[in-house]
Amino acid sequence: MTDRFPPDVAQVLAEAGWTPGRSEPARARAWALALAAHAAPDGRQHTVVDAALPAFAEFGGLAVGQDGAGEQVARSSFVLDPMRGLHSVAALAELGALVGARLTPLGEEGGGTGVLAIDEQERVFLLDHTADWHLGDDLGEALSTLVRGRMPERVREDGTWT
């Protein structure tokens, strides 16, 4: 299907509705405006980084339902809908300060147990009840990590991982 993803990852994404060249810029802009307009009770608002718009346009709305054993950890479902992370302003601001980059919600993992976020360098993170995780240096790598059930890298207290 494409050289961008390994065949097994491309197949899972295709089954969720993705195709190479998929683009829904109007929905991406609507999501970006809704995120930017939402204020947390403390007045903070989401930052919409440049990397978020193409991610929203190409992958927004995809819901990947999966479970079971992965390559290193159990696979779980995820939804690429930034509105699922609307109320994560404080958590994303804290992680952003730690890693030195602004973050924008990208969706959720595990039926809402984790928030997916993308930063201005296109890196993707997962925030869940156990820790903060680096899923990949770009969205393609992060999607492969999620689909294949690979162990993500834990973000340490100094903002690094590996």
Summary of the structure (lengths in Angstrom):
residues: 162
radius of gyration: 14.8
end to end distance: 30.8
largest distance: 45.9
contacts: 502
relative contact order: 0.16
helix: 36%
strand: 20%
